[in-house]
């Protein structure tokens, strides 16, 4: 069966759209069959609920609290809680893996960085930068922005997106020949399809997750309500697009 990990998850401690406290996810995820999860709350330039009028230190403290509450709740359980970030530029978002609270405290400058500058900074810290739901379309989006020179991989399956949006991402990632990830983009408990990465071995740290993704050892999968795990590559509707994007696709100059 392997070991299943949630890679894209929001808590109400830091994400305005989150409905669940960090610690409340542990029994839910265990029941669903996950071996661990990565908390990826929206950062300060995204859909955050962290007040903007506090010091950087205090803001980072609040931001990390959902992850920390989940980490504490998982103590003594066979479930690994890891830290990540969902970082927004101009409504195009990126999942940062391999950085931590100290790195955020030491790098207030990230708020002024371009996509490429952030990519380089995350790499210097030993992390990776994955574009989340690249072909997502919503009524609050006016275009699709792609930055192929500033990513290590693509989230090709996002359980909150339509099949065709995911398929466009899959085709884009295949064309770039980059590592693929999958996640639920979960904000609250739900009984429909979820997503994640399936590994042959347990992932004990975010560093191990980073290395496994870069080495392409994980399998992007969909988790059905009945518990069936299906590799995304076996789901034609999630890998072969039937429609072009309805929004304009842009490639930001200078990233």
N, C-alpha and C positions, 0 to 999 in steps of 0.2 A: 504493500500500500504506500509506503514512503511516509514522509513527514510534510504536513501542509502548513504554510505560513501566510497569514494575512499581511499584505504589504502597504495598504492604503486605508487608513482609519482615522476618524476624527472624534475628539471628545468635546464635551460642552465646556470644559475648563478653558479652552483657547479658541475653538472654532465657533463662530456665531451660529453656524448652521448645525453644529453638533447637538444632539439631544441626550447623550448618554455620558455619565461620569466614567472616568478612566477605569476605576475598579469594577464597575458593573459589567464590563466586557468580558472579564475572565471566565465566569461560569458559562456565559453565552458561547464564547469561542470554544471552550472545552467541549461543550455539548455538541457543537457543530463538527468536532473532529480536528480542530486546528492544534498544532504543536506550539504555536507562538504567533506573535503579531508585532507589527511595527506601527507605532503611533506617529502619524504624519499630519499634525494639526496645521491649519492655515497660518502662515506667518503674518507679520504686522502689515505687509502690503497686500494681503488677501482678505478673505472673509473672516477676520479675527474679531474676538470679543475682548481682547486685551486692551485696556485703556491706553490712549496715546499720550496722556499728560503725565505719565510716571517716568521715573528714571529708566535708562536702558536696563540696568540690573534688575529692577523690580518687574519690568515688563517681561524679561527673559524668565524670571522666576515664575511668574504666572503662566507664561507660555508652556513651560516644562511641567507644570503641576499635574496635568492630565496623565502624561506619561509616568510621572513619579507615583501617582496614586495607583495606577495600574500595576506598576512594578512591585509596589509594596503588597498589593492584593495577591500577586502571583507567588509570593514567598512560600516555599514549602510545597508548591505544586509543580507538576511536570509540564510546565508551560513557560515559554521564554518571551518576555516583553522587551522590545527594542525601541530605539529612538530614531525618528526621522523628521523631516520638515517638508511641508508643501509650500513652495515659494512662488509668488506671483510676480509677473512683470507687467504686461499690458493685457491681462486676462488670459495669457498663456502661462501655464503652471508647470512646475518641475518638482519632482520628488528627490530630495537630498538624503542620501544614506551614507553613514560613516563619519558624520560630525556629531558633536555632543554639546551639552549645556555650556561647558567651559569655552568651547570654540565660539559659540554664539556670544558669550559674554565678552570675549576678546576681539570680536569682529563686528562692531557696530557699523563699520564701513560697508558692509554688504548691502545696505539699503541704497547705496549710490552706485552700485556696480551694474555693468552691462551683463548680459547673459554669458558672454565669453569670459568676462572677468570673474564672475561667480564660479563658472565651470573650472577655471584655473585654480581659484582659491580652494574649492572643495577637493580638487585633485591633490593639491599640496598637502591637505590634511589627511589624505588617504581615502577620501570618499568618492562617490560617484553621483552623477546628475542624470536623472531619467525624465524625459518629457511625459507628463501625465496626460491621459485622454487627448491626444493631439488633434483629433478631428471632431471633438465635441461641438455640438451646436445647441445653443440655448437662446431664448428670446432676449437675453441681455448681452449677447455676443454679436458683434458686427462683422467679424472676420475670423479666420484661422491663421495663427502665426506659427511658423515652423523654424527651428534653429538647428539644422542638422550638424553644424560645426561646433555646437555647444552642448552636446549630449553624449552620454555613454550608452544609452539605450532608450527604448520606447515602451511605454505601457500599452501593450497591444490588446489586452482584454481588461475592460473596466465594467464591472457588473452594473454600474449605474447608467451606462450608455446603451444606445440601440446597437443591434448587430451590425448594421451597415457602417456606423461610426467606428466601431471596433475593427471591422474588416478593412476600412481605409487605413487605419493605423497599422494593422498587420502588414498590409501591402507596402506601406511606406517604410516600415522597419526592415522588411525583407529586401527592399531595393537598396537601403543603406547598409545592409548586412551588419546590423547592430544587435546586441543582446536584447531579449524580450522579457518583459515582466507582466504580471497580471495581479489585479487586486479588486476588492469589493468597492472601494471608495465609500465605506460605510459610515453613516452618521447616526444611525439608530438601529434598534433591533428589527430585523425583518425576516420573512420566511421565503422570499423568492431567491433567485440565483445569487450566489456569492462568487468570489474569485480568490486566487492566491497562487503561490508558487509551491510546487511539489519537489522535494529533494529526496534522494536515496538515504541521506544521513541527516542527523539532527543538526540544526544550526544553533550554536551556543552563544553567538555574539553578532553584533551588527557588522563587525569586521569580516566574520566568516560569510555572512550574507553577501557583502560586497564582492568578496573573492569568488563566491559561487556564481553570482550573476555574471561577472566579467568572464569567468571560465565557461559560461553557458551550461552549467551543471543542473540548473533548475528547469522545471517544466511549467509553463504558464497553463493554469487549469481553471475550469469552471466547476463550481460546487452546486449541484442541484438540491432542491428542498428535501429530497429523499435521501441525501447523502452521497449520491453518485458523483464521482470525480471524473471529469472528462478533459483530456488534453485539448487545448484550444486548437491545435493543428488538426484535430479530428472533427472540428465543427465548421462545416463549409460556410454556414451563414455568418460566422465570426471571422472568416479569413478571406472570403471572396466577395468583394463589394458588388452591389447591384445598382448603385446610384452614385453619381458624382456629388461632392459637397455642394450644398446650396449657398454657403458663404464663400466669399473671396479668400483664396489662400495666399498669404503674404510671407515673404522671407525677410525679416528685418535687417536692414543694412547695418553692418558693424556689430550685429547681435546686441 
